[in-house]
């Protein structure tokens, strides 16, 4: 049964890679693809060899949230002028 690779913290992924005979620096490459480059699948991880990507795909899946709808809200801000009893005034936007 495949596991979600996002559930693996880096030390656990390093341990898993070591058990497969893969050098531990690959964990850094994989994490870079997942968290910095936002890869949606192992096939996108082009600095990993095809055999390595196949091993990852055999044991893991990469499940990302998908944006279905984006809304933008327009919020109007009011400028206010406040005064203290000392006579000091400031504007707040």
N, C-alpha and C positions, 0 to 999 in steps of 0.2 A: 504494500500500500504506500502510495506516495505521501510525502509530508510537505507542508508549506515551508519553503526555505526562509520565509520571513519570521518563522517561529524560532529560528536558530540564531542565538547570539554568536558573535564572532569567535569566542573561544571554543564553543561547541562545533562550529563549522570547521575550524582548524583541526580539531580532534577527528571529525568525520573524514576530512580530506586526508589526514595522516593515515587513517585506517585503510584508505583506498590507495595508498602509496603516492599521493599527490603532495607536492611541496606546499608548505603552509602559506607562502606568499600569494597563492591563488585566492585565498580567502579575501585578501584585500582587494584584488581585482573584482571578485564577485560582488563584494559589498559596494565598491565604487559604481558598478553597473546598476545595482539595485537601488541604492540610496542617492547617488549623485546624478547619474544619467537617466534614472527612472525607467530602466528597461522593463518591457512587458513580457519578455520571455528569454529563455537561454540562447535562442538562435541569434539574438541581437548582440550577444557578448562576443564580439568579433576578435578580441585579443586573447580569447581562450580557444584552444584547438577544437576542431569538430568532435574528436573523441571525448574530450572533457565535457563539452556541451551535451553530448549524448548521455554520458554518465549522470550529469546533473538532471537532465530531463527524465531519465529512467527512475531516479530516486526522489525527485522533488517536483513540486509545481510552484509557480509564482503567481499568486492571486493578488491582483491590484483592484482598488476601487476604481470605478469608471464614472466619470462625470456625465450625468444624463441631462442635466438642465442647469443653466447658469442664469442667475438673475442679478440684476444690478439695481440697487436702490438709490434714489436721489434724496438725500437728506438736506433740508434747508436749515442752516444755522442762524440763530439770531444773535446779533451783536447787543451786548448789554453794557450798560455803564453803571458801575456801582460806586458808592461813596461811603467812606468811613466817617465816623463822627469827628475825626481829626481833620477832615477836609481832604484827605488823600483820595484820588479817584483813579480808577483803572478801567480799561476796556477789556472785555473778554469775548472772544469769537467762538 
